[in-house]
Amino acid sequence: MIRKAPGEWVRIEDTNETWRVFRIMSEFIDGFEMLSQVGPAVSIFGSARAKRNSENYKLAEEIAFLLAKEGYAIITGGGPGVMEAANKGAKKAKGLSIGLNIRLPEEQKPNPYTDILIEFRYFFARKVMFVKYAKAFVVLPGGFGTLDEFIEAITLIQTQRIESFPVILVKHKFWKPLIQWMDRTLVREGMINREDLDIFSVADTPEEVLEIINDFYAEKRSQILDR
């Protein structure tokens, strides 16, 4: 214990909470400073367990390559699997490749294909960076982390906490059971409105992903000009 004032004592471990606030602030500051100048970017998500010879790995690499050729920076979680594939595709296209790596008890090693690598201790600070600097989310097959990013994005759009932007699920076959459950259970039970299912799109090819993003912003530009 430490003495704070005459007759007043504070447990040392209680001060750790105050220092945690400063660590959180430093992660936000680092992220804002390093990403504020990257220009239009797309965040790509998917399983860290995807093998390099897998269909999902190759698909992520092709999507990132096409988007980077179109002028988008590519943001991933900085780790292996789909993240590595997307960063690799961006590098191959000579685009800007960004990784937002998370420190885990079983350490996630950053992949070697990033131009900008930022390390995070806190998931929530990292998730802010994914959303704040992305013009679109591209979500390939993945586990809990991938679902977390997807649900976070569509929740923020649904509740109008952020402006709408393209959220694209890749591979109809993989996502079909989830979408059917949303429709047959969440909509039917009145948990969401049917139009909430329009917040996101589904695609199967890199070309479809690019078309959805380009069409969204072309329509947005025309709406602004028509005002």
C-alpha positions in Angstrom: 0.0 0.0 0.0 1.1 3.6 -0.5 0.1 6.7 1.5 -2.0 9.2 -0.5 -2.7 11.7 2.2 -2.6 11.8 6.1 -4.8 8.9 7.2 -5.5 7.8 3.6 -4.0 4.8 1.9 -4.3 3.3 -1.6 -3.5 -0.2 -2.7 -0.7 -0.2 -5.2 -2.7 -2.5 -7.5 -5.4 0.1 -7.7 -3.0 2.5 -9.5 -2.6 0.0 -12.3 -6.0 0.9 -13.6 -4.9 4.5 -14.0 -1.8 3.5 -16.0 -4.0 1.2 -18.1 -5.8 4.3 -19.3 -2.5 5.8 -20.5 -1.6 2.6 -22.3 -5.0 2.7 -24.1 -4.5 6.3 -25.0 -1.1 5.6 -26.5 -2.6 2.9 -28.7 -5.2 5.3 -30.1 -2.6 8.0 -30.6 -0.2 5.7 -32.4 -3.0 4.4 -34.6 -4.4 7.8 -35.5 -1.0 9.2 -36.3 0.2 6.3 -38.4 -3.1 5.8 -40.4 -4.4 9.3 -40.8 -2.5 9.8 -44.1 -3.0 6.4 -45.8 -5.9 7.5 -48.0 -8.8 5.2 -49.1 -8.4 1.8 -47.6 -10.2 -1.6 -47.4 -10.1 -3.8 -44.3 -9.9 -7.5 -45.1 -10.8 -10.1 -42.5 -10.7 -13.9 -42.4 -9.3 -17.0 -40.6 -5.8 -16.9 -39.3 -5.8 -20.7 -39.8 -6.1 -20.6 -43.6 -3.3 -22.6 -45.2 -1.2 -21.0 -47.9 -2.4 -23.6 -50.5 -6.1 -23.2 -49.5 -8.9 -21.7 -51.6 -9.5 -18.9 -49.0 -5.9 -17.9 -48.9 -5.7 -17.6 -52.6 -9.0 -15.8 -52.8 -7.9 -13.2 -50.2 -4.6 -12.6 -52.1 -6.5 -12.1 -55.4 -9.0 -9.7 -53.8 -6.3 -7.6 -52.1 -4.3 -7.5 -55.3 -7.3 -6.2 -57.3 -8.2 -3.7 -54.7 -4.6 -2.4 -54.4 -4.4 -2.1 -58.2 -7.5 0.1 -57.9 -5.7 2.4 -55.5 -6.9 1.1 -52.1 -4.6 0.5 -49.2 -5.2 -2.9 -47.6 -5.6 -3.2 -43.8 -5.5 -6.6 -42.1 -5.0 -7.9 -38.6 -1.3 -8.4 -39.5 -1.2 -12.1 -38.7 -1.1 -15.4 -40.6 -3.7 -17.0 -42.8 -6.1 -14.7 -44.7 -4.4 -11.7 -43.2 -1.1 -12.7 -44.6 -2.7 -13.5 -48.0 -4.3 -10.1 -48.2 -1.1 -8.2 -47.2 0.8 -10.4 -49.7 -1.6 -9.5 -52.5 -1.3 -5.8 -51.7 2.5 -5.9 -51.8 2.4 -7.9 -55.1 0.3 -5.1 -56.6 2.7 -2.5 -55.2 -0.1 -1.1 -53.0 0.1 0.0 -49.4 -0.1 -3.0 -47.1 -1.0 -2.4 -43.4 -1.1 -4.8 -40.5 -2.7 -4.1 -37.1 -1.3 -6.9 -35.0 -2.7 -8.0 -31.7 -0.6 -9.3 -28.8 -2.0 -12.6 -27.6 -1.0 -15.1 -24.8 0.0 -17.4 -27.7 1.8 -14.8 -29.6 0.4 -13.9 -33.1 3.5 -13.3 -35.2 3.2 -10.5 -37.7 3.4 -11.6 -41.3 6.3 -10.3 -43.5 4.1 -8.5 -46.1 3.3 -5.2 -44.3 4.6 -1.7 -45.0 3.0 -0.4 -41.9 2.8 -2.6 -38.8 1.1 -1.3 -35.6 1.0 -3.5 -32.4 -2.0 -3.5 -30.2 -2.7 -4.9 -26.7 -6.4 -4.0 -26.7 -8.8 -5.5 -29.1 -11.2 -2.5 -28.9 -8.5 0.0 -29.8 -7.5 -2.1 -32.8 -11.1 -2.4 -33.9 -11.6 1.3 -34.0 -8.7 1.6 -36.4 -10.2 -1.0 -38.7 -13.5 1.0 -38.9 -12.2 4.5 -38.8 -9.8 4.2 -41.8 -11.7 1.8 -44.0 -13.9 2.6 -47.0 -15.2 -1.0 -47.0 -15.0 -4.3 -45.1 -14.3 -7.5 -47.0 -15.0 -10.6 -44.8 -13.8 -14.0 -45.9 -14.5 -17.2 -44.0 -13.3 -17.2 -40.5 -14.0 -17.9 -36.8 -15.0 -15.9 -33.8 -12.7 -13.0 -34.5 -13.9 -12.6 -38.0 -17.6 -12.8 -36.9 -16.8 -10.2 -34.2 -15.5 -7.7 -36.8 -18.4 -8.4 -39.1 -21.1 -8.0 -36.4 -19.4 -4.9 -35.0 -19.5 -3.2 -38.5 -23.1 -4.0 -39.3 -24.2 -3.0 -35.7 -22.5 0.4 -36.0 -24.2 1.0 -39.4 -27.6 -0.3 -38.2 -27.5 2.1 -35.1 -26.2 4.9 -37.3 -23.0 5.4 -35.2 -21.0 5.5 -38.4 -21.9 6.3 -42.0 -22.9 3.3 -44.2 -20.1 1.7 -46.2 -19.8 -1.6 -48.1 -19.6 -4.7 -45.9 -19.0 -7.7 -48.1 -19.1 -11.4 -47.1 -17.1 -13.5 -49.5 -18.3 -17.0 -50.5 -22.0 -17.6 -50.6 -21.7 -21.2 -49.7 -19.9 -20.5 -46.4 -22.1 -17.6 -45.2 -25.5 -19.0 -46.4 -26.4 -20.8 -43.2 -25.7 -17.6 -41.1 -27.7 -15.4 -43.4 -30.6 -17.9 -43.4 -30.6 -17.9 -39.6 -30.7 -14.1 -39.5 -33.6 -14.1 -41.9 -35.6 -17.1 -40.5 -34.9 -16.4 -36.8 -33.8 -12.8 -36.2 -36.2 -11.2 -38.7 -39.1 -13.6 -37.9 -38.7 -13.1 -34.1 -38.6 -9.3 -34.6 -35.0 -8.9 -33.4 -34.0 -7.0 -36.5 -35.8 -5.5 -39.5 -35.7 -7.3 -42.9 -34.0 -4.2 -44.4 -31.2 -4.7 -41.9 -30.1 -7.6 -44.1 -29.3 -5.1 -46.8 -26.5 -3.6 -44.7 -24.2 -6.2 -46.1 -23.6 -7.9 -49.5 -22.3 -11.3 -50.5 -19.8 -12.0 -53.3 -17.9 -14.9 -54.7 -15.1 -13.4 -56.8 -12.6 -10.5 -56.5 -14.3 -8.8 -59.4 -17.6 -8.9 -57.6 -16.0 -7.4 -54.5 -14.5 -4.5 -56.5 -17.8 -3.9 -58.4 -19.8 -3.7 -55.1 -17.4 -1.1 -53.7 -17.1 1.0 -56.8 -20.9 0.9 -57.4 -21.5 2.0 -53.8 -19.2 5.1 -54.1 -20.4 5.9 -57.6 -24.0 6.0 -56.4 -23.0 8.0 -53.3 -21.2 10.6 -55.5 -24.2 10.9 -57.8 -26.5 11.5 -54.8 -24.3 14.3 -53.6 -24.2 15.9 -57.0 -28.0 15.6 -57.4 -28.6 17.6 -54.2 
